[in-house]
Amino acid sequence: MKTTYAIGAAALLSLLSLAPALAQSSASSEPSSAVSSEPSSAVSSEPSTEAPKDNYGSLISALQAGKFADLSTITATTTVNFVTVSSLKANDNTNALDNALKKNEAAVTTLRTDVGANTILSEKLTAASYTADQVVAVIAEADGSITVVIDDRA
């Protein structure tokens, strides 16, 4: 009888010690809204947020994530890369991109207002012949640079 209790207690302790590891494992398996150093339509201050690599699907994912970069971290020495929507592969996702932009219209409008109010970013946009009204995403890259996604579609 003592052996049964000891085995049961050992099994219970084993399970309890695994609970935190299992919780971490399931939390880390959640999909991430990553934004990379490639073009993107979202602004994010989190290094795990990746810009759209080279297609609309990645841009749509970034828009859906709704994470935007902290524009106050942009300085005169910050490297700013511009990526145009037309340079991304559509893969028959044109309607999906338009729908994502409509669904996230309030966030994109706020982003554009914030971009326009940021003197440094506005100057860099103007120097590249873009306007704040064309911005659909601003992504903070892991290397400290910023990727600005420009909707250049007519």
N, C-alpha and C positions, 0 to 999 in steps of 0.2 A: 504494500500500500504506500509506504514511504517512497518507493521507487517511482510509482505512478505520479505522485505529487511532485516529485523532483523533476521528472521528465516534463510534466505539464508546465511547471514554473519556468523551466529552461526554455520551452517553446514559446511561452508568453513573453519572456524577456527578449527573446530573439526577434519576435514580431515587433515589439515596441521599439527596439533599437533600429529596426529597418524603416519605421514610419517616417522619420525626417528625411531619409534618403529617397524614399518613394515620393514624398511630397515635392522635394526638389526636382526629381526626375520628371514628374508630370508637369511641373511649372515650367521647366526649361524646354519641354516639348511643345509648348504653345507656339503658334506661328508668330514670327517676328515681322515687323514692318520695316525692314532694313532698307537703308538708302546708301548707295555707294558713291564712288567718285565719278561715276558716269552720270549722264543727264537725269534729272528728276523733276517732279513737280510738287515737291513738298519741302518744307523747311524744317530741319530738325537739328537739335543740339546734341542728340544722342549719337555716339559713334556707331551704334548698331544699326542705325537707320541708314539704309543704302539708297542712293539715287537710282532711278531707272537705268538699267544697264544699257539696253539698246532697243527697247521695244515699248509699245503702249501698255502692255500688261504690267510691266514694272512700274510705270508711271501711275497707272490706275491704282495699283496696290499702295503706292506712296500716298496718293490722294485719299484713299479709303482709310489709311492709318491716321491721317489728320495730325501728324506730328510735324511741327515746323521749327526751323532753326531759330536760335536766339539771335536776333539781328543786332542786339547791343554788343555782341562779341566781335562784330566786324570792325576792323581797324584799317587804316590806310595801307598797312603791309599785308593784309589778308589776301591770299590768292583767290580770285573769283573767276570761276569757269562758267561759261554760258553754253547751254545746250538747247537747241531748238527742237520743238515737237516734230517738225518736218524731217529732222535727221534720225528720228526713231523709227523702227520698223512697225508698221501698223498691224500686220498680221490679222487683218479683217476685224480689228478692234476699234475702228473709228467711232462707231456709235457708242460703244462701251466707254470710250474716253469722254465723249461729249456728255454722256449720262453721268459719269463720275464727277465731271466739272460742274454740272447742274446740281447734283446732289450735295456737293461740297461748296456751293457758290458762296455761302456766307463766310466760310473759312478762307477761300481764295480772295474774296473782296477785302477781308481784314488784312490778309497778307499783303495785298497790293497797296493798301493804305499805309501799312507799316513800312513797306519797301520804299514808297514815295517819301515818307517822313525821315528815312535814314539817309543823311547827307552823303556819306561815303558810298553806300550802295547805289544811290541815285546817280552820283557822278560816274561811277563805273558803268552803269546801264547806259547813260547818255553817251559816254565815250565809245561804247560798243554799238551805238545807234538803236538802242532798245528803250522802251518806256516801262514804267511800273505796271501799267495796264496790260502788258503782255506777259507778265510773270504768273506762272501757275504753280511754282514750287521753288523753295529755297532749302537746300540741304547742307547741313554741316557734315563734312567728311572727316574720317578718322585722322587724316594728316593735318587737320586745322583749316583746310581750304573750304570754300563754299561753292556749291554748284547751284546755279540759277537756271531753272527750266523756263524757256520762253515759248509761248504759243504764237508761232509765226504763221499759222494757217490763215488763209484769207477768209 
